[in-house]
Amino acid sequence: MKKYVTIVSSEDGKATKYQDFDSLSEAEAHAVKYSGFAALSPSASTKYWRVDEGAKTLVHDQDVEDTDEATFTANEYKGKRQQAYASLGDQLDMQYHDLVDGTTTWKDHVAKVKSDNAKPE
């Protein structure tokens, strides 16, 4: 991502058409040509850009990024657990042998996966 950006159009506070530039003069020239406005690029991730065309401002929305990060962190354990669990066939085999042999292999397996990949508080 370059240092400056020209916002040409936006919808609901999100940039829908933009171009990035190395210099402010290039960005401003593009803004004049295409009826937009030039600004410093607030971040590399356009997902978190918030545009106010009336005020001709472009900012990085840290609150939205923080919420996304918190949601990802809160759910990350689920994917780790899915990868750690044995296949369903293997789990059924564990359960069968636990019933026949009086063991707790399946219960121990599930407990280990859950303790190794704890759900965040």
C-alpha positions as a Markdown table, in Angstrom:
| # | Residue | x | y | z |
|---|---|---|---|---|
| 1 | Met | 0.0 | 0.0 | 0.0 |
| 2 | Lys | 1.3 | 3.4 | -0.9 |
| 3 | Lys | 1.3 | 6.5 | 1.4 |
| 4 | Tyr | -1.6 | 8.4 | -0.2 |
| 5 | Val | -5.0 | 7.4 | -1.5 |
| 6 | Thr | -7.7 | 9.0 | -3.5 |
| 7 | Ile | -11.3 | 8.1 | -2.6 |
| 8 | Val | -13.5 | 8.4 | -5.7 |
| 9 | Ser | -16.6 | 6.8 | -4.2 |
| 10 | Ser | -17.9 | 5.2 | -1.1 |
| 11 | Glu | -21.1 | 3.6 | 0.2 |
| 12 | Asp | -22.1 | 3.2 | 3.9 |
| 13 | Gly | -18.8 | 4.6 | 5.0 |
| 14 | Lys | -16.7 | 2.1 | 3.0 |
| 15 | Ala | -14.5 | 3.0 | 0.1 |
| 16 | Thr | -15.9 | 1.4 | -3.1 |
| 17 | Lys | -13.5 | 3.0 | -5.6 |
| 18 | Tyr | -10.1 | 4.3 | -4.7 |
| 19 | Gln | -6.5 | 4.5 | -6.0 |
| 20 | Asp | -3.3 | 4.7 | -4.0 |
| 21 | Phe | -0.3 | 6.9 | -4.8 |
| 22 | Asp | 3.2 | 7.6 | -3.7 |
| 23 | Ser | 2.8 | 11.3 | -3.6 |
| 24 | Leu | 0.1 | 13.7 | -2.3 |
| 25 | Ser | 0.3 | 15.7 | -5.6 |
| 26 | Glu | -0.5 | 12.6 | -7.6 |
| 27 | Ala | -3.4 | 11.7 | -5.3 |
| 28 | Glu | -4.8 | 15.3 | -5.5 |
| 29 | Ala | -4.5 | 15.4 | -9.3 |
| 30 | His | -6.5 | 12.1 | -9.5 |
| 31 | Ala | -9.0 | 13.5 | -7.0 |
| 32 | Val | -9.6 | 16.6 | -9.2 |
| 33 | Lys | -9.9 | 14.5 | -12.3 |
| 34 | Tyr | -12.4 | 11.9 | -10.9 |
| 35 | Ser | -14.3 | 14.1 | -8.3 |
| 36 | Gly | -12.9 | 12.5 | -5.2 |
| 37 | Phe | -10.6 | 13.5 | -2.4 |
| 38 | Ala | -7.0 | 12.7 | -1.4 |
| 39 | Ala | -5.9 | 11.5 | 2.0 |
| 40 | Leu | -3.1 | 9.7 | 3.9 |
| 41 | Ser | -3.6 | 6.0 | 3.7 |
| 42 | Pro | -4.7 | 5.1 | 7.3 |
| 43 | Ser | -3.7 | 1.4 | 7.1 |
| 44 | Ala | -2.9 | -1.4 | 4.7 |
| 45 | Ser | -6.2 | -3.2 | 5.3 |
| 46 | Thr | -9.1 | -1.4 | 3.5 |
| 47 | Lys | -11.5 | -3.6 | 5.5 |
| 48 | Tyr | -11.1 | -1.1 | 8.4 |
| 49 | Trp | -11.2 | 2.1 | 6.4 |
| 50 | Arg | -14.1 | 4.5 | 7.2 |
| 51 | Val | -14.9 | 7.2 | 4.7 |
| 52 | Asp | -16.7 | 10.5 | 5.4 |
| 53 | Glu | -17.2 | 12.0 | 1.9 |
| 54 | Gly | -18.8 | 15.2 | 3.4 |
| 55 | Ala | -15.9 | 15.9 | 5.6 |
| 56 | Lys | -13.5 | 14.4 | 3.1 |
| 57 | Thr | -11.8 | 12.2 | 5.7 |
| 58 | Leu | -10.5 | 8.7 | 5.7 |
| 59 | Val | -9.7 | 7.0 | 9.0 |
| 60 | His | -8.8 | 3.5 | 10.3 |
| 61 | Asp | -11.7 | 2.2 | 12.4 |
| 62 | Gln | -9.8 | 0.6 | 15.3 |
| 63 | Asp | -13.0 | -0.4 | 17.1 |
| 64 | Val | -14.1 | -2.6 | 14.3 |
| 65 | Glu | -10.6 | -4.2 | 14.0 |
| 66 | Asp | -10.6 | -4.8 | 17.7 |
| 67 | Thr | -14.0 | -6.5 | 17.6 |
| 68 | Asp | -12.9 | -8.7 | 14.7 |
| 69 | Glu | -9.8 | -9.7 | 16.5 |
| 70 | Ala | -11.7 | -10.5 | 19.7 |
| 71 | Thr | -14.2 | -12.6 | 17.8 |
| 72 | Phe | -11.4 | -14.5 | 16.1 |
| 73 | Thr | -9.6 | -15.1 | 19.4 |
| 74 | Ala | -12.8 | -16.2 | 21.1 |
| 75 | Asn | -13.4 | -18.8 | 18.4 |
| 76 | Glu | -9.9 | -19.9 | 17.5 |
| 77 | Tyr | -10.0 | -22.8 | 20.0 |
| 78 | Lys | -12.8 | -24.4 | 18.0 |
| 79 | Gly | -10.7 | -24.9 | 14.9 |
| 80 | Lys | -7.8 | -26.2 | 17.0 |
| 81 | Arg | -10.1 | -28.7 | 18.7 |
| 82 | Gln | -11.5 | -29.9 | 15.4 |
| 83 | Gln | -8.0 | -30.6 | 14.1 |
| 84 | Ala | -7.0 | -32.4 | 17.3 |
| 85 | Tyr | -9.9 | -34.7 | 17.6 |
| 86 | Ala | -9.5 | -38.2 | 16.1 |
| 87 | Ser | -11.8 | -39.1 | 13.2 |
| 88 | Leu | -15.4 | -40.0 | 13.9 |
| 89 | Gly | -14.6 | -43.6 | 12.9 |
| 90 | Asp | -11.7 | -43.7 | 15.4 |
| 91 | Gln | -13.8 | -42.2 | 18.1 |
| 92 | Leu | -16.5 | -44.8 | 17.6 |
| 93 | Asp | -13.9 | -47.5 | 17.7 |
| 94 | Met | -12.6 | -46.0 | 21.0 |
| 95 | Gln | -16.2 | -46.0 | 22.4 |
| 96 | Tyr | -16.7 | -49.6 | 21.4 |
| 97 | His | -13.5 | -50.8 | 23.0 |
| 98 | Asp | -14.3 | -48.7 | 26.1 |
| 99 | Leu | -17.6 | -50.6 | 26.4 |
| 100 | Val | -16.2 | -54.0 | 25.7 |
| 101 | Asp | -12.9 | -53.6 | 27.6 |
| 102 | Gly | -14.1 | -51.4 | 30.4 |
| 103 | Thr | -11.6 | -48.6 | 29.5 |
| 104 | Thr | -11.9 | -44.8 | 29.2 |
| 105 | Thr | -9.9 | -44.2 | 26.0 |
| 106 | Trp | -12.5 | -42.0 | 24.3 |
| 107 | Lys | -13.3 | -40.0 | 27.4 |
| 108 | Asp | -9.6 | -39.5 | 28.0 |
| 109 | His | -9.0 | -38.4 | 24.4 |
| 110 | Val | -11.8 | -35.8 | 24.5 |
| 111 | Ala | -10.7 | -34.5 | 27.9 |
| 112 | Lys | -7.1 | -34.1 | 26.6 |
| 113 | Val | -8.3 | -32.3 | 23.4 |
| 114 | Lys | -10.4 | -29.9 | 25.6 |
| 115 | Ser | -7.6 | -29.2 | 28.1 |
| 116 | Asp | -5.0 | -28.7 | 25.4 |
| 117 | Asn | -7.3 | -26.3 | 23.6 |
| 118 | Ala | -9.2 | -24.6 | 26.4 |
| 119 | Lys | -12.2 | -22.4 | 25.7 |
| 120 | Pro | -11.3 | -18.7 | 26.5 |
| 121 | Glu | -13.0 | -17.2 | 29.6 |
